[in-house]
Amino acid sequence: MKVPILTLFVCCIDFIVCSTDFSDTEPTVLDSLNETTGIYDSTEDETQTCDNVTCSTSGLNNSDYNSSTSVAPETTIASLEYDKPESSTQSGKNKEENGKGLPDSTLTTTEATTSTSTITTTTTTPPVTELPSSSRHPDQVCSCDMKASECDINCCCDSDCTALDKNVFSHCLSDKDNFPEDPNHCFKTNFIYRNNTPLTIFKHHTKGLFCIAKDNLPERYQYIDLSPINTSKQFHKLLKRRRKKLFSWPSNFKSIKPDAFPSNSNYKTGSKIWISDNSSNMRPFTLQKSAGFLLCDGEADMQYLHDWKSKCLRNAPFNYSDCESHSSFLDMTSFYENITLVPNPSAMNSSQLECSDEFCLRFDALVCDENMNQCVNDIRKPKFDVNSNTCMNVVEKALYIIHHNGTQGIILAEVHFHLINISVSKESLFRQATEINFRWVSNNDTSSILKRSGKPGYLEGKPIISAQKVTETVDSQDEKLMALSNNPQNWLTIAAAGYDGECISSRLNVNFRQNMHSECKLIVPCDCAAARNKSWYAILGMYSENVTNIHKINLHISSYGDPNATNLNSWVPVVVETQSNPNRHKFACQNIYSAVSFRIIYSKFGTFKRPQSKIIGIFINIFESDKSIIEVKDQIDVIRIISSISFVDASKTAITRFADPPVYEIKLPTDFFYPFLSSGHRQCPSISVILVLFTILIYSNI
């Protein structure tokens, strides 16, 4: 008897029959919702109609519900209205009194039942979808309405937007990030066909068996509206109630103290280098650098025995006086004049810090070529050339060389300059490089020192080492080895652009695991042989010299950062592939290459804890110039040189292996089982002996 009663009780809850008889003249809630929120949209013949809070299926009369095979209409269990549910008749009256129907973006339902004793059919309850609480999303909240008296694009809640304005909207901006939804509220999915409201409908279910159908205390989801603070007493009272520690700036800002001169102490690695300026003030030695915007607008302290380099942009001179200004950064003398270097702080008089010529050093200035190799003792001042409108003898690179002897400090200081000529313009920029190197005074010949790129594997950011294979005669026998140069400029490089975009002779080193892309314009003569040689040198550097077939270039890459010139197995030959230009003019010069792509393949070796990297292959793809150069006497042309570098990691995933378990060999003495086993009963051991053997066997397996 309990089962039929329980079944009837479930049916009465799940299938609620609407008792109100709708007439054709009375407006329905479905119509009002379509007009206000647009939340309902049904195109089927049997449409679902609602009167404010009661739902029924049109096309079915009361007699249909008396049949035992009929399906009772279902009602939602969601309610976003926080007053007490009323009957459908009373709700209809309220709607007529208000004259406005339901408010925007509000879904209200109540439950109405019709007593019947013939309903026995049960149906499955449709899935429940979450709906945010209206108390957490008031109608007046519109976070995308940022412009007053103007329609914000894609802001569907903007009251300034008309229906005509909304036709241009592509979507509605969501408040999901600004207003998190409440996943605890629920509603039935078959009750909403289309959602045109700014509220988000969740498709997933909450954890648990229940969801909130009606909340009688919506204030739980609302912040307390505090009144404005008018007195200092209220202000301090409010701060005392805060549990978190408040951030506050210090009341007294302390001035930054200047660095104290380290008297009576020697230079150590990382110590600041000290100089004395023209006013006899001791200060750290600083050089210009970029502070983050590519311009030379910052400074860096130079540290003892720490090599350092920087490149930043300078404004080109814009007139005659700016070019020949002595205090300008264009003049080489501004980099070292009126500056004396403190060789060792411990040698200074602590009572009176005076940097006289007896204790301090001055820089020796030299002017060098582009590679900073051939230098002369000459001072060249900036000079303005009226005919060419250029400023001559402008500093492009300054190289400080500090010769030291360890703890004894600095012995000799030099500064090498490379000067260029630049055009005078107000909007022009040029790149200025500054570098400082430390060298042991016992080894002045730095050309004999090979700077590795790692040991044994390559380190990230270090230059790729390359060389040419040569044949030398040793003891009347020809031996092949690598002609390895100690100068990184003779290793794998790509073309670089100057301040005016033209290709310069100083090239960029290819560094390990650094993808690079460079472009510059190359001026070539309209002579096929000369243009071909110049373009080949631009893309391959010194390795293109004396090469007639670019596919047989003599270029090898060291697999390791610690190269061995005699071990040919540790060098990788390059693989070259060329791409011709199908649109080249039939009278144009052939084999004029303007683009090169280096793809370097490397892999890791060694242990997981300290893996090393080695190069296992290099592929070079060279492209013919897309510009046809026709040979014309005493004419020049311009082609664009493009170089790109990319690295490919071909390391294989290591296989984890485990050693085989050891084999246990157990040997027992002959009298181990005495007195359990005697000589007279060896063929039939006792139960004690069997238990002992079984215990040993179990222990050995463990």
Buried (B, 14 or more C-beta within 10 A) or exposed (E): EEEEEEEEEEBBEBBBBBBBEBEEEEBBBBBBBBEBBBBBEEEEEEBBBBBBBBBBBEEBEEEBBEEEEBBBBBBBBBBBBBEEBBBBBEBBEEBEEEEEBBEBBBBBBBBBEEEBEEBEEEEEEEEBBBBBBBBBBEEEEBEBBEEEEEBBEBBBBBEEBEEEBBEEBEEBBBBEEEBEBBBBBBBBBEBBBEBBBBBBBBEEBBEEEEBBBBBEEEEEBEEEEEEEEEEEEEEEEEEEEEEEEEEEEEEEEEEEEEEEBBBEEBBEEEBBBBBBEEEEEBBBBBBBBBEEEEBBEBEBBBBBBEEBEBBBBBBBBBEEEBBBBEEBBBBBBBBBBEBBBBBBBBBBEEEEBEBEEEBBBEBEBBBBEBEBEEBEEEEBEBEBEEEEEBBBBBBBBBBBBBBBBEEBBBBBBBBBBBBBBBBBEEEBBBBBBBBBBBBEBEEEEEEEEBEBBBEBBBBEEBBBBBBBBEEEEEEEEEEEBBEBBEEBBBBBBBBBBBBEEEBBEBBBBBBBBBEBEBBBBBEBBBBBEEBBBBBBBBBBBBBBEEBEEBEEBBBBBBBBBBBBBEEEEBBBBBEBEBEEBEEBEEEBBEBBBBBBBBBBBBBBEEEEEEEBBBBBBBBBBBBBBBBBBEBEEEEEBEBBBBBBBBBEEEEEEEEEEEEEEEEEEEEEEEEEBEEBBEEEEEEEBEEEBEEBEEEEEEEEEE
